[in-house]
Amino acid sequence: MSMLTPPGMGGKYRITGDKYPRMRPPRRRGRLVVVVVACGAVLGVGGWGTLQLIDVFTGSGGSDSASGSGTGCTTKSSPVAKSSPLPSAAPAALPAPAQITVNVFNATTRGGLAKTTADELKKRGFKIGQVGNASKEYDKKVPGTGVLLGPAASLNSSLPVLATQLTTAERRTDAARTGPTIDLILGNGFKTLTTPAEATRALTALTAPQPTATPTTKKSC
């Protein structure tokens, strides 16, 4: 028996020569399982965090659910000016200067004012009726630049057209008056008519289509 053979061990446990059984410690399987589970948990948390970051930077997720659109976009409305033609009856209600007969009366103390003003209106296409001094009702009683006086029907027709030639004049109507003729009564504040260029722009504005604001929607993501 070899001296390396423990007492009482013989047969297959007998050690001969330089060979002897190797005693291995028991494997710790429990620790290996814990390590595997911990690694899986770390990977799961990391993957979930990555998905949350993707949702934040792509604009999807909670904002879509709250809006109910599912697109991550917001819609804004803003008014945009768009040309809209006036009703077809509006241009017909405004006569051309050649269709308007104007009486020019001077209510100031300056002589010849009615004549020179009537001549200028004639150059601009208006028909000229009576020219002279104003009646007692208005003579030296008009402190402003002038008074435009016509029948009730002229309030939205010939009066606005004549007003383009003297924009600071006061507009009045007389229900007792008949006929299309209107009066231009020059007051103490009168110096000259509106310049031809300004009068043309004002006249064009009366008949040109006016821009109206229509809402448009813009989508931003």
PyMOL commands that set and color helices and strands:
alter all, ss='L'
color gray80, all
select helices_A, chain A and resi 11-13+29-58+62-67+89-93+97-99+113-123+152-154+158-163+196-207
alter helices_A, ss='H'
color red, helices_A
select strands_A, chain A and resi 74-84+101-106+127-133+146-150+170-173+182-186+210-220
alter strands_A, ss='S'
color yellow, strands_A
deselect
rebuild
show_as cartoon
